[in-house]
Amino acid sequence: MIVGAHVPSEDPLGAASILETGCIQLFVGDPQSWKKPAPRADAERLRASDVDIYVHAPYLINVASPNNRVRIPSRKILAGALESAEAIGAAAVIVHAGHAEDGINRGFRRWRKVFEELECSVPIFIENTAGGTNAMGRNIDVLAELWGHLEDFDVGFCFDTCHAHAAGEDLGDAVQRARRATGRIDLMHANSSRDAPGTGADRHANFADGTMDPDQIAVMVAASGAPAVICETPWPSIANDVEFLREKLSRPL
């Protein structure tokens, strides 16, 4: 398993060199903006690099929303993120599952419509989320239903340890249940949490500072069977988290 990190967008390959990793995640634009990402000046360098690149889609995206002024722009900026990811040779785009204020069953249909209309060579990995009412990915049983609605499509899954903790899932078997629900885990996000379990708060923390047992995080990562894991913890201590995981994953857990 490759251990990598979410890196600043300004010089992602430089950050990869500092962390001595062959796997990174980045934003291709402002994560809090509805604007289409501008073409990257370093696109050719990124494409030519032997570093595996994952793109995290903007946080504003909620394709499950019943609100046209949220759902339609969400589809557009997801398409923009996919286009930018394709330009830099990214392995996948990770997007939060979102929520449907009018009920998850309608949210399932809206997610299906995304894949029915999708035209891009870059895979989408849907990520579990920390909280929210009528959330499409907070609870693993709902994820199982979502995947049932998307069974006609090749959908990837990204499991976030902090989000599962914040959602109140039993971390002892959460990874195994998520694998059964989605078929496989394509990418892990290894993060501790600033908050107690079940709070629904999506606030990442470094392993040494968070409320989660670092050893349990490592066990969850190892159990995932994913080809790569990304730390999304605060800089500069993220380097310690990357090294911790490397050391733990280098021997049986």
Secondary structure, 3 states (H helix, E strand, C coil): CEEEEECCCCCHHHHHHHHCCCEEEECCCCCCCCCCCCCCCCHHHHHHCCCEEEEECCCCCCCCCCCHHHHHHHHHHHHHHHHHHHHCCCCEEEEECCECCCCHHHHHHHHHHHHHHCCCCCCEEEECCCCCCCECCCCHHHHHHHHHHCCCCCCEEEEEHHHHHHHCCCCCCHHHHHHHHHCCCCEEEECEECCCCCCCCCCEECCCCCCCCHHHHHHHHHHHCCCEEEECCCCCCHHHHHHHHHHHHCCCC
